[in-house]
Amino acid sequence: MTEEDRKSILANVNRIPPIQLAQLVLKKELTLEELKTANLASPRYKIVEEEVEKKAVVRDWNEASNPSDADKLRDFIQRYDNKPYAANWVSQARTLLKNMEAAQVMREWEEVQTSNDAGRLRNFILRYQTGGYPDLIAQAQELLKAYEERDYALLRDDIKSLMDFIRRYPDTFRIKEIEERAWAKTDRQDKNALNDFIQNFPNSYHAQEARNILWQMELAEADDRAWQAVDENSPEAIARYLSLYPEGRHVADARKKLDEHRRQKVERFRYRFDTEAKIEIKELVDKNICEERDFIDMGIVTDWVMERIMERDKSSCQFEQKEDIPDLISPEGNTDIFLFGIPTSGKTCVLAGLINLADENFVFKHVGWGGKYAEYLQQCIGMGISPIGTRTNYVNVISASVKDERENKHPISLVEMSGEKVVFKLSNHDVSTVGFEDMGDGAGKLLANKNRKNIFFVIDPSRNGWTNVQDQESGTYVAVSQPQIICRILDLLNEKKNSSILKLVDSIHFIMAKSDMLDMGPASREERVRMATDIVEKYYAEALSKIKTTCKKYGINRNYEYKPRVYPFSLGRFMPGNYLEYDRTDSVVLMNVVKHSTMAEKDETPFDKVKAWLHKGIG
């Protein structure tokens, strides 16, 4: 057909019979697309299309069925299914395809059942279990079950063999048994083995157990790393480890080392009584380096002191030390008990110990500034607080009376002399230029009165007699020799102008305050006196010689062969923060000394009344 003929046909498609057009399409002279483009009428186009497909179905059938090709048969069925004119050929194609598939299944079955391969057998079942071969599939399942029984009977107890069995028989009803056998063979200490078990049996009961073991191993490894990083010389680092790993593997070692550090740290406070020590203890407890019980159990503090250190009990007592005390006098007829000593020697503690003996046999006057000071000392001891030391020029007088064994009343005045004034005046000036007024406001007037007197030199337990005292003006600390200060006081007393004072002195003694700080151990009273006396004889020899000379000259210490005695004194058990637990033992001893070295009050005779009347009349 020429090109002109083709154009002519396409131009007149609706005038040419459809059968004739179909024959041209079958001869490939024209195409259905060209006819559609040439606007062939739809009914005519449908006739042409069916005629062409009828001829094509025969051609395609011949190609698909001879020789038989399963894929071509499936394509033929897919292409012509639901085409009425091709129904016969499609039916033949399905029959032929089914026969071909059945033959193929039988061939595969023959191969599979003789292969002894459980995997191929399982794949055969999966492939054809919905293909219309129920009898064949039943045989295959029975054979697979027989294989499983055989292989399980021969199964070895190693992870590889068990996993191979699972891979061959993933649907085995023995999965729980396999899991148990696999778990029994899993090394619980091997992270890789545990991870493998979890991967192989993710839904197993033991999988969660394996995860827990791995988690514990990770915690243990983190614990080990943390402990290895701890500086064992740092209690803070050990305490931090215990707070992060309270159930850690190294807790026992950590606690043991921390206990060692705690004991060392706590022991450092055994003779620390300052306020700074209290602050340091609280910080150690707050940081969990030490516990409150550490300090209590080791005897550093009591329970109630720990309450104060931890600021759960904030009670305190205050006393205003006046610069000028208007009633600084000792009543006429009293025996004045003077306490001399350098700052921090312990005069206030000695006075507090005596005041807190107040009962029916010892009473003090609550009036005046001295009475307020005595009440303050009672309050301090009652609250377990060490009283603060007196200020630079502070002198105070507490008027009191004490009864002896015969119920005789001894009127006394307890006089606390200013320590700072004594030190800085006597240390920096010639004795001849210093007066007793320089020792504190009112000191000279008190010493010059007509009352009988007892003098106690209060010394601290420094074995060599040296101690540091803070200069109130500069704030710096200077070294002070207690023996030298005592010698200067004695020289001042022995001046001719002061002879009238010494004529009224009945006794001069030493009080070694803070004697609990000496290494006496569980010494008896006699041993403590001997040890304290040895210290005075060794380091206060010059002062001791001056006292003996003075005593012989003025008849002082007549009952002690004109020699001073040494009385070790402790107010009680001192604790950090300057808290204390009062022990009245040494205070009682001192009070007995006072009783025996003071004059009892005499009953007024008729002569005394006449004498008083005459004096009054002269006045």
Secondary structure as the mmCIF struct_conf table of DSSP 4:
data_model
#
loop_
_struct_conf.conf_type_id
_struct_conf.id
_struct_conf.beg_label_comp_id
_struct_conf.beg_label_asym_id
_struct_conf.beg_label_seq_id
_struct_conf.end_label_comp_id
_struct_conf.end_label_asym_id
_struct_conf.end_label_seq_id
HELX_RH_AL_P HELX_RH_AL_P1 GLU A 3 ALA A 11
TURN_TY1_P TURN_TY1_P1 ASN A 12 ASN A 12
HELX_RH_3T_P HELX_RH_3T_P1 VAL A 13 ARG A 15
BEND BEND1 ILE A 16 ILE A 16
HELX_RH_AL_P HELX_RH_AL_P2 PRO A 18 LEU A 26
TURN_TY1_P TURN_TY1_P2 LYS A 27 LYS A 28
BEND BEND2 GLU A 29 LEU A 30
HELX_RH_AL_P HELX_RH_AL_P3 LEU A 32 THR A 37
TURN_TY1_P TURN_TY1_P3 ALA A 38 ASN A 39
HELX_RH_AL_P HELX_RH_AL_P4 SER A 42 SER A 65
TURN_TY1_P TURN_TY1_P4 ASN A 66 PRO A 67
STRN STRN1 SER A 68 SER A 68
HELX_RH_AL_P HELX_RH_AL_P5 ALA A 70 TYR A 80
TURN_TY1_P TURN_TY1_P5 ASP A 81 ASN A 82
HELX_RH_3T_P HELX_RH_3T_P2 PRO A 84 ALA A 86
HELX_RH_AL_P HELX_RH_AL_P6 ALA A 87 GLN A 113
TURN_TY1_P TURN_TY1_P6 THR A 114 ASN A 116
HELX_RH_AL_P HELX_RH_AL_P7 ALA A 118 TYR A 128
TURN_TY1_P TURN_TY1_P7 GLN A 129 GLY A 132
HELX_RH_AL_P HELX_RH_AL_P8 PRO A 134 ALA A 153
TURN_TY1_P TURN_TY1_P8 LEU A 154 LEU A 154
BEND BEND3 ASP A 157 ASP A 158
HELX_RH_AL_P HELX_RH_AL_P9 ILE A 159 ARG A 168
TURN_TY1_P TURN_TY1_P9 PRO A 170 ASP A 171
TURN_TY1_P TURN_TY1_P10 PHE A 173 ARG A 174
HELX_RH_AL_P HELX_RH_AL_P10 ILE A 175 ALA A 184
TURN_TY1_P TURN_TY1_P11 LYS A 185 LYS A 185
BEND BEND4 THR A 186 THR A 186
TURN_TY1_P TURN_TY1_P12 ARG A 188 GLN A 189
HELX_RH_AL_P HELX_RH_AL_P11 LYS A 191 ASN A 200
TURN_TY1_P TURN_TY1_P13 PRO A 202 ASN A 203
BEND BEND5 SER A 204 SER A 204
HELX_RH_AL_P HELX_RH_AL_P12 TYR A 205 GLN A 228
TURN_TY1_P TURN_TY1_P14 ALA A 229 ALA A 229
BEND BEND6 VAL A 230 VAL A 230
TURN_TY1_P TURN_TY1_P15 GLU A 232 ASN A 233
HELX_RH_AL_P HELX_RH_AL_P13 PRO A 235 LEU A 244
TURN_TY1_P TURN_TY1_P16 PRO A 246 GLU A 247
TURN_TY1_P TURN_TY1_P17 ARG A 249 HIS A 250
HELX_RH_AL_P HELX_RH_AL_P14 VAL A 251 GLU A 267
TURN_TY1_P TURN_TY1_P18 ARG A 268 TYR A 271
BEND BEND7 ASP A 274 ASP A 274
HELX_RH_AL_P HELX_RH_AL_P15 THR A 275 ASP A 286
TURN_TY1_P TURN_TY1_P19 LYS A 287 ASN A 288
BEND BEND8 ILE A 289 CYS A 290
HELX_RH_AL_P HELX_RH_AL_P16 GLU A 292 ASP A 297
TURN_TY1_P TURN_TY1_P20 MET A 298 GLY A 299
BEND BEND9 ILE A 300 VAL A 301
HELX_RH_AL_P HELX_RH_AL_P17 ASP A 303 ILE A 309
TURN_TY1_P TURN_TY1_P21 MET A 310 GLU A 311
BEND BEND10 ARG A 312 ARG A 312
BEND BEND11 GLU A 323 ASP A 324
TURN_TY1_P TURN_TY1_P22 PRO A 326 ASP A 327
TURN_TY1_P TURN_TY1_P23 GLU A 332 GLY A 333
HELX_LH_PP_P HELX_LH_PP_P1 ASN A 334 ASN A 334
STRN STRN2 THR A 335 PHE A 340
TURN_TY1_P TURN_TY1_P24 PRO A 343 THR A 344
BEND BEND12 SER A 345 GLY A 346
HELX_RH_AL_P HELX_RH_AL_P18 LYS A 347 ILE A 355
TURN_TY1_P TURN_TY1_P25 ASN A 356 LEU A 357
BEND BEND13 ASP A 359 ASN A 361
STRN STRN3 PHE A 362 PHE A 364
BEND BEND14 VAL A 367 VAL A 367
HELX_RH_AL_P HELX_RH_AL_P19 GLY A 368 MET A 383
TURN_TY1_P TURN_TY1_P26 GLY A 384 GLY A 384
STRN STRN4 ILE A 385 ILE A 385
HELX_LH_PP_P HELX_LH_PP_P2 SER A 386 THR A 390
TURN_TY1_P TURN_TY1_P27 THR A 392 ASN A 393
STRN STRN5 ASN A 396 LYS A 403
TURN_TY1_P TURN_TY1_P28 GLU A 405 ARG A 406
STRN STRN6 LYS A 409 GLU A 416
HELX_RH_AL_P HELX_RH_AL_P20 GLY A 419 ASN A 428
BEND BEND15 HIS A 429 HIS A 429
HELX_RH_3T_P HELX_RH_3T_P3 VAL A 431 THR A 433
HELX_RH_3T_P HELX_RH_3T_P4 PHE A 436 MET A 439
BEND BEND16 GLY A 440 GLY A 440
TURN_TY1_P TURN_TY1_P29 ASP A 441 GLY A 442
HELX_RH_AL_P HELX_RH_AL_P21 ALA A 443 LEU A 447
TURN_TY1_P TURN_TY1_P30 ALA A 448 ALA A 448
BEND BEND17 ASN A 449 ASN A 451
STRN STRN7 ARG A 452 ILE A 459
BEND BEND18 PRO A 461 PRO A 461
TURN_TY1_P TURN_TY1_P31 ARG A 463 ASN A 464
BEND BEND19 GLY A 465 GLY A 465
STRN STRN8 TRP A 466 GLN A 470
TURN_TY1_P TURN_TY1_P32 GLN A 472 SER A 474
STRN STRN9 TYR A 477 SER A 481
HELX_RH_AL_P HELX_RH_AL_P22 GLN A 482 LEU A 493
TURN_TY1_P TURN_TY1_P33 ASN A 494 ASN A 494
BEND BEND20 GLU A 495 GLU A 495
HELX_RH_3T_P HELX_RH_3T_P5 LYS A 496 ASN A 498
HELX_RH_AL_P HELX_RH_AL_P23 SER A 499 LEU A 502
TURN_TY1_P TURN_TY1_P34 LYS A 503 LEU A 504
STRN STRN10 VAL A 505 MET A 512
TURN_TY1_P TURN_TY1_P35 ALA A 513 LYS A 514
HELX_RH_3T_P HELX_RH_3T_P6 SER A 515 MET A 517
BEND BEND21 LEU A 518 ASP A 519
BEND BEND22 PRO A 522 PRO A 522
HELX_RH_AL_P HELX_RH_AL_P24 ARG A 525 TYR A 539
BEND BEND23 TYR A 540 TYR A 540
HELX_RH_AL_P HELX_RH_AL_P25 ALA A 541 TYR A 554
TURN_TY1_P TURN_TY1_P36 GLY A 555 ASN A 557
HELX_RH_3T_P HELX_RH_3T_P7 ARG A 558 TYR A 560
TURN_TY1_P TURN_TY1_P37 GLU A 561 TYR A 562
STRN STRN11 VAL A 566 PRO A 568
STRN STRN12 GLY A 572 MET A 575
TURN_TY1_P TURN_TY1_P38 PRO A 576 ASN A 578
STRN STRN13 TYR A 579 TYR A 582
HELX_RH_AL_P HELX_RH_AL_P26 THR A 585 HIS A 596
TURN_TY1_P TURN_TY1_P39 SER A 597 SER A 597
BEND BEND24 THR A 598 THR A 598
HELX_LH_PP_P HELX_LH_PP_P3 MET A 599 THR A 605
HELX_RH_AL_P HELX_RH_AL_P27 PRO A 606 ILE A 618
#
